[in-house]
């Protein structure tokens, strides 16, 4: 897909990626026109396949000759493009240790899931290797902490707000665990309840996880 309209930003990523979905949800919530350029093969080691991201990661955003790397940077860029400007809570506005810890653990969980999927599913490495055992245990621990502290964390968020990076990232993470079946989610009822509520938003319904069809 290619569009030369300077008002439409191009997001390079995957419909099956939690990092990409964060940016798509922000684009829908903020009313910023975009197109998704799917990255089909994550085993490629050429930056060109990742919209020239030298770290070989996704997503990236291209607009008017500029290139932005990473989900949070892209979300901030989309917020700058939005009109009218919504009330968004960013990580630097979190004022309690619990809220800051929660944001850190969401980032950890997202990275850990990539580690587990890429290592044991894509590369077919043994799941009983200590590297993956520790990653899985840490992932479970992060979800357990988030489940136990979620109510108090959200209760301390600034209000009113239209959106927060934390809530979008948390939704994308938990829903992605369900999509890929990485971990059992039954032990985390608070996270399941939060995800079920967030999933009612039109932006969540329009960005449901799927595998992009191969080109051609």
Secondary structure, DSSP 8 states (H G I E B T S, - for coil): -----TTSEEEEE-TT-HHHHHHHHHHHHHT--EEEEE---TT---GGGGTT-TT--S-EEEETTEEEESHHHHHHHHHHH-SS---EE-GGG--SHHHHHHHHHHHHHHHHHHHHIIIIIIS---TTSHHHHHHHHHHHHHHHHHHHHHHHHHHTS-SS-SEEHHHHHHHHHHHHHHHHT-S--TT-HHHHHHHHHHTTSHHHHTT---------
